[in-house]
């Protein structure tokens, strides 16, 4: 077992366990060992006030724990578990989680949530359904036995999330009579809609950083990160992966960001370990790799509306425009990773409620100490 406030060396077994769990899973996208090692180093601003714990059990289960005394959820001091990967062996997981919970209790935690890898800017949640469909980059994915193990370990569902998918098939055209009026109404109020490009994103990154914090600061379990951490995670590598044809930018009469919706191609056919055209995730670029996708799927993945426009219908309009702008280039689409009680969930369900559409379910788990 290892605990640290700054850098430490992750054991080799931390990575070999994941390799073993997904060895026969064609859908698996191999995790980046260098990137994960960077996360567990002094380069990660989390270690300014937080600390982490890592352990493995019998070469069949791994677990990380995170605690920041400043992280309160519903007034309680919260610890997170994350990077959980394991074989379907209850006793090994019981031993591992018992050690983690003892550490979290000693840190002062009242409650545990997970899986959350450091914070909600990273990967979090457990996939609950339709594992046979594979997954897109950034989507929760795990063996189908994880939810049952969670229950046996004493963890219950805290929050549920969904993604919705379907064929585009002129889907925006069916909404046009209503949505074109909504677009015009917002334009009359001074809102301007345009494609969100990598160049705009990178040239306005400080403004986008402040905008993201303002949009998401009230989200469940949200904790802010430094601009340096944001730039590292959402700078050039992020900008040159998203789709400049389908991503939406909304600015107000003064040119300030009112909202944005970033669209990504689903690059998983090029990233999964069974791919004959396999590409390293860190090398993916829209200009180089979109053309290699045989049945392209567009994902409405990252977006939001500034508080001043939350009741204006702006999110629905951006969803409509993203769909409309996607139809020339994509066969399929998806509204992704939406918490069930988020108002945007209504938009996702509405857009993908036709025969043949499908959804994926995820959950965040918790346990009181």
C-alpha positions as CSV (number, residue, x, y, z in Angstrom):
1,X,0.0,0.0,0.0
2,X,1.3,3.5,-0.8
3,X,0.2,6.9,0.4
4,X,1.6,10.2,-0.6
5,X,1.0,13.9,-0.8
6,X,3.4,14.4,-3.7
7,X,5.0,12.1,-6.3
8,X,5.4,8.4,-5.8
9,X,6.1,5.4,-8.0
10,X,3.0,3.5,-9.1
11,X,3.6,-0.3,-9.0
12,X,3.9,-2.2,-12.3
13,X,0.9,-4.3,-11.1
14,X,-1.3,-1.2,-11.2
15,X,-1.2,-1.4,-15.0
16,X,-0.8,-5.2,-15.5
17,X,-4.1,-5.8,-13.6
18,X,-6.0,-3.6,-16.0
19,X,-4.3,-5.4,-19.0
20,X,-5.4,-8.7,-17.5
21,X,-9.0,-7.7,-16.8
22,X,-9.5,-6.5,-20.4
23,X,-7.2,-8.9,-22.2
24,X,-10.0,-10.6,-24.2
25,X,-12.2,-7.5,-24.5
26,X,-12.1,-6.2,-28.1
27,X,-13.6,-2.9,-27.2
28,X,-11.0,-1.9,-24.6
29,X,-9.0,1.3,-25.2
30,X,-5.6,0.8,-23.6
31,X,-5.0,3.3,-20.9
32,X,-2.0,5.6,-21.2
33,X,0.6,4.7,-18.6
34,X,2.7,7.9,-19.0
35,X,-0.4,10.0,-18.6
36,X,-1.6,8.2,-15.5
37,X,1.9,8.4,-13.9
38,X,1.8,12.2,-14.6
39,X,-1.5,12.4,-12.7
40,X,0.2,10.7,-9.7
41,X,3.0,13.2,-9.6
42,X,3.9,16.7,-8.5
43,X,2.7,18.0,-11.9
44,X,-0.9,17.5,-10.6
45,X,-2.1,20.5,-8.6
46,X,-4.4,18.1,-6.7
47,X,-1.4,17.4,-4.4
48,X,-1.3,21.0,-3.3
49,X,-3.8,20.2,-0.6
50,X,-5.0,16.6,-1.4
51,X,-3.5,13.2,-0.9
52,X,-3.8,9.9,-2.6
53,X,-3.7,6.2,-1.7
54,X,-3.0,3.2,-4.0
55,X,-3.0,-0.5,-3.4
56,X,-3.4,-3.8,-5.2
57,X,-4.6,-7.2,-4.1
58,X,-3.3,-10.6,-5.3
59,X,-2.6,-9.3,-8.8
60,X,-6.4,-9.3,-9.4
61,X,-7.6,-5.9,-8.1
62,X,-6.4,-2.4,-7.9
63,X,-7.7,0.7,-6.3
64,X,-6.8,4.4,-5.7
65,X,-8.2,6.7,-3.1
66,X,-8.3,10.5,-3.0
67,X,-9.0,12.9,-0.1
68,X,-9.0,16.7,-0.1
69,X,-10.1,18.3,3.2
70,X,-11.7,21.1,1.2
71,X,-14.0,18.7,-0.7
72,X,-17.4,18.8,1.0
73,X,-20.6,17.1,-0.5
74,X,-23.8,18.0,1.2
75,X,-21.8,19.3,4.2
76,X,-19.9,16.1,4.6
77,X,-16.2,15.5,4.1
78,X,-15.9,13.2,1.1
79,X,-13.2,10.8,-0.1
80,X,-13.2,9.3,-3.5
81,X,-12.2,5.9,-4.8
82,X,-11.1,5.6,-8.5
83,X,-9.0,3.7,-11.0
84,X,-10.8,0.6,-9.8
85,X,-10.1,-2.5,-12.0
86,X,-10.6,-6.1,-10.9
87,X,-11.4,-9.7,-11.6
88,X,-14.8,-10.9,-10.4
89,X,-13.4,-11.9,-7.0
90,X,-15.4,-10.6,-4.0
91,X,-12.9,-11.5,-1.2
92,X,-10.0,-9.7,-2.9
93,X,-12.1,-6.6,-3.4
94,X,-13.4,-6.8,0.2
95,X,-9.8,-6.8,1.5
96,X,-8.8,-4.0,-0.8
97,X,-11.8,-1.7,0.0
98,X,-11.4,-2.4,3.7
99,X,-7.9,-1.0,3.6
100,X,-9.0,2.0,1.6
101,X,-12.0,2.8,3.9
102,X,-9.7,2.6,6.9
103,X,-7.4,5.1,5.2
104,X,-10.3,7.4,4.3
105,X,-11.7,7.2,7.8
106,X,-8.3,8.2,9.2
107,X,-8.1,11.1,6.8
108,X,-11.4,12.4,8.3
109,X,-13.8,11.4,5.6
110,X,-17.5,11.0,6.5
111,X,-18.6,9.5,3.1
112,X,-17.1,7.9,0.1
113,X,-18.1,8.4,-3.6
114,X,-16.8,6.7,-6.6
115,X,-15.4,5.8,-8.9
116,X,-14.0,9.3,-9.5
117,X,-10.4,9.6,-10.8
118,X,-9.1,12.5,-8.7
119,X,-12.1,14.8,-9.6
120,X,-15.1,15.0,-12.0
121,X,-12.9,16.6,-14.7
122,X,-11.4,13.0,-15.0
123,X,-13.1,9.7,-15.7
124,X,-15.8,8.8,-13.3
125,X,-19.0,6.6,-12.9
126,X,-19.6,2.9,-13.6
127,X,-21.2,1.6,-16.7
128,X,-24.5,-0.2,-15.8
129,X,-25.9,-1.4,-19.2
130,X,-25.3,-2.4,-22.8
131,X,-21.6,-3.4,-22.3
132,X,-21.9,-5.2,-25.7
133,X,-22.0,-1.9,-27.5
134,X,-18.5,-0.9,-26.5
135,X,-17.7,2.7,-25.6
136,X,-16.4,6.0,-26.9
137,X,-13.3,7.7,-25.4
138,X,-14.2,9.3,-22.1
139,X,-17.3,7.1,-21.6
140,X,-17.4,4.9,-18.4
141,X,-16.7,1.3,-19.3
142,X,-16.1,-1.8,-17.2
143,X,-16.9,-5.4,-17.0
144,X,-20.6,-6.1,-16.4
145,X,-20.0,-7.6,-12.9
146,X,-18.9,-4.3,-11.4
147,X,-22.3,-3.0,-10.3
148,X,-23.0,-6.3,-8.4
149,X,-19.6,-6.1,-6.7
150,X,-20.4,-2.6,-5.6
151,X,-23.6,-3.7,-4.0
152,X,-21.8,-6.6,-2.2
153,X,-19.2,-4.2,-1.0
154,X,-21.9,-2.0,0.7
155,X,-22.1,0.8,-1.9
156,X,-25.4,2.1,-3.2
157,X,-26.2,4.2,-6.2
158,X,-25.9,7.9,-5.5
159,X,-26.6,9.4,-8.9
160,X,-27.5,8.0,-12.3
161,X,-26.5,9.3,-15.7
162,X,-27.4,8.5,-19.3
163,X,-26.3,8.8,-22.9
164,X,-28.7,8.5,-25.8
165,X,-27.9,7.5,-29.4
166,X,-29.5,7.1,-32.8
167,X,-29.2,7.5,-36.5
168,X,-29.3,11.1,-37.6
169,X,-31.5,10.6,-40.7
170,X,-32.5,14.2,-41.1
171,X,-33.4,14.3,-37.4
172,X,-32.9,18.1,-37.2
173,X,-35.2,18.7,-40.1
174,X,-38.1,17.2,-38.1
175,X,-37.5,19.8,-35.4
176,X,-36.9,22.7,-37.8
177,X,-40.4,24.2,-37.7
178,X,-40.2,24.8,-33.9
179,X,-36.4,25.2,-33.4
180,X,-35.9,27.7,-36.3
181,X,-38.2,30.1,-34.4
182,X,-36.2,29.6,-31.2
183,X,-33.0,30.3,-33.1
184,X,-34.5,33.5,-34.5
185,X,-35.8,34.6,-31.0
186,X,-32.3,34.3,-29.5
187,X,-30.7,36.1,-32.4
188,X,-33.1,39.0,-31.9
189,X,-31.8,39.1,-28.3
190,X,-28.3,39.6,-29.6
191,X,-27.1,36.0,-29.5
192,X,-24.8,35.0,-32.4
193,X,-24.3,31.4,-33.4
194,X,-21.2,30.1,-35.1
195,X,-19.0,27.1,-35.4
196,X,-16.7,26.6,-32.5
197,X,-13.2,26.0,-34.0
198,X,-10.0,24.9,-32.4
199,X,-8.5,28.3,-33.2
200,X,-11.2,30.1,-31.3
201,X,-10.9,27.6,-28.4
202,X,-7.2,28.1,-28.0
203,X,-7.3,31.9,-28.5
204,X,-9.9,32.2,-25.8
205,X,-8.8,29.5,-23.4
206,X,-8.6,31.8,-20.3
207,X,-12.2,33.0,-21.0
208,X,-13.4,29.5,-21.6
209,X,-11.7,28.3,-18.4
210,X,-13.7,31.0,-16.4
211,X,-16.8,30.1,-18.3
212,X,-16.5,26.4,-17.5
213,X,-16.1,27.1,-13.8
214,X,-19.1,29.4,-13.9
215,X,-21.2,26.8,-15.8
216,X,-20.3,23.7,-13.8
217,X,-19.5,25.0,-10.3
218,X,-22.9,24.0,-8.9
219,X,-22.7,20.4,-10.3
220,X,-22.6,17.5,-8.0
221,X,-19.1,16.8,-6.6
222,X,-17.6,19.5,-8.7
223,X,-14.2,20.9,-7.6
224,X,-12.3,23.5,-9.6
225,X,-8.9,23.0,-11.1
226,X,-6.1,25.6,-11.8
227,X,-5.8,27.2,-15.2
228,X,-2.5,25.3,-15.7
229,X,-4.3,22.0,-15.2
230,X,-7.1,23.0,-17.4
231,X,-4.7,24.1,-20.2
232,X,-2.9,20.8,-19.9
233,X,-6.1,18.7,-20.1
234,X,-8.1,20.9,-22.5
235,X,-5.5,22.7,-24.6
236,X,-4.2,21.7,-28.0
237,X,-4.7,18.0,-27.7
238,X,-8.4,18.5,-26.8
239,X,-9.0,21.3,-29.4
240,X,-7.6,19.4,-32.4
241,X,-9.7,16.3,-31.6
242,X,-13.1,18.0,-31.6
243,X,-15.2,18.5,-34.7
244,X,-15.0,22.1,-36.1
245,X,-18.0,21.5,-38.4
246,X,-20.5,20.5,-35.7
247,X,-19.3,22.2,-32.5
248,X,-21.5,25.3,-31.5
249,X,-20.5,28.6,-30.1
250,X,-23.0,31.2,-28.8
251,X,-21.9,34.7,-28.0
252,X,-23.8,37.7,-26.7
253,X,-24.1,41.2,-28.1
254,X,-20.8,42.1,-26.4
255,X,-19.0,39.1,-27.9
256,X,-18.9,37.2,-24.5
257,X,-19.5,33.5,-24.4
258,X,-23.1,32.7,-23.7
259,X,-22.8,29.0,-24.2
260,X,-20.9,26.3,-26.2
261,X,-21.4,22.7,-27.2
262,X,-18.3,20.7,-28.2
263,X,-18.9,17.8,-30.7
264,X,-16.5,14.9,-31.0
265,X,-16.4,12.1,-33.6
266,X,-16.4,8.7,-31.8
267,X,-12.9,7.7,-32.5
268,X,-13.2,4.3,-30.7
269,X,-13.1,2.2,-33.9
270,X,-9.5,3.5,-34.3
271,X,-8.5,3.2,-30.6
272,X,-9.9,-0.2,-29.4
273,X,-7.4,-2.9,-29.1
274,X,-9.0,-5.0,-31.8
275,X,-8.8,-2.3,-34.4
276,X,-6.8,-3.1,-37.6
277,X,-6.1,0.6,-38.0
278,X,-5.1,1.2,-34.3
279,X,-4.0,4.7,-33.4
280,X,-2.6,5.9,-30.1
281,X,-5.2,8.1,-28.3
282,X,-2.7,10.9,-27.8
283,X,-2.1,11.0,-31.5
284,X,-5.7,11.5,-32.6
285,X,-6.5,14.6,-34.6
286,X,-9.7,15.4,-36.4
287,X,-8.0,16.5,-39.6
288,X,-6.0,13.3,-39.8
289,X,-8.4,10.6,-38.5
290,X,-12.0,11.6,-39.1
291,X,-11.7,10.4,-42.7
292,X,-10.8,6.9,-41.4
293,X,-14.1,6.4,-39.7
294,X,-16.4,4.2,-41.8
295,X,-19.6,4.9,-40.0
296,X,-19.0,8.2,-38.2
297,X,-20.9,9.0,-35.0
298,X,-21.0,12.5,-33.6
299,X,-21.1,13.0,-29.8
300,X,-22.5,16.0,-28.1
301,X,-20.0,15.6,-25.2
302,X,-19.0,18.9,-23.5
303,X,-21.1,21.9,-23.2
304,X,-23.2,24.3,-21.2
305,X,-24.9,27.6,-20.9
306,X,-23.8,30.6,-18.8
307,X,-26.1,31.2,-15.8
308,X,-27.6,34.3,-17.4
309,X,-29.1,32.3,-20.3
310,X,-30.1,29.1,-18.5
311,X,-33.8,29.7,-18.9
312,X,-33.6,31.1,-22.4
313,X,-33.8,27.8,-24.3
314,X,-30.2,28.3,-25.4
315,X,-29.1,24.7,-24.7
316,X,-32.0,23.3,-26.7
317,X,-31.1,25.5,-29.6
318,X,-27.4,24.6,-29.5
319,X,-28.4,20.9,-29.4
320,X,-30.5,21.5,-32.5
321,X,-27.7,23.3,-34.4
322,X,-25.1,20.7,-33.5
323,X,-27.5,18.0,-34.9
324,X,-28.2,20.1,-38.0
325,X,-24.6,20.8,-38.7
326,X,-23.6,17.2,-38.2
327,X,-26.0,15.6,-40.7
328,X,-23.8,16.2,-43.7
329,X,-20.9,14.3,-42.2
330,X,-22.2,11.8,-39.7
331,X,-24.5,8.7,-39.8
332,X,-25.1,8.5,-36.1
333,X,-25.3,10.9,-33.2
334,X,-25.4,10.9,-29.4
335,X,-26.2,13.1,-26.4
336,X,-23.8,11.9,-23.7
337,X,-23.2,11.6,-20.0
338,X,-26.1,13.6,-18.7
339,X,-27.2,13.3,-15.0
340,X,-30.8,12.1,-14.8
341,X,-32.0,15.2,-12.9
342,X,-30.1,17.7,-15.1
343,X,-32.5,19.9,-17.2
344,X,-30.5,18.9,-20.3
345,X,-31.6,15.3,-19.8
346,X,-35.0,16.3,-21.2
347,X,-33.3,17.6,-24.4
348,X,-31.4,14.3,-24.8
349,X,-34.4,12.1,-24.4
350,X,-36.4,14.3,-26.7
351,X,-33.8,14.2,-29.5
352,X,-33.3,10.4,-29.2
353,X,-36.8,9.0,-28.6
354,X,-37.5,7.4,-32.0
355,X,-37.8,3.7,-32.8
356,X,-34.3,2.2,-33.0
357,X,-32.7,4.7,-30.7
358,X,-30.8,3.4,-27.7
359,X,-29.3,4.5,-24.4
360,X,-26.5,3.7,-22.0
361,X,-26.8,4.0,-18.2
362,X,-24.1,4.8,-15.6
363,X,-24.0,5.3,-11.9
364,X,-22.0,7.0,-9.2
365,X,-21.9,5.0,-6.0
366,X,-21.5,6.1,-2.4
367,X,-21.1,4.7,1.1
368,X,-21.3,6.4,4.5
369,X,-18.4,5.6,6.8
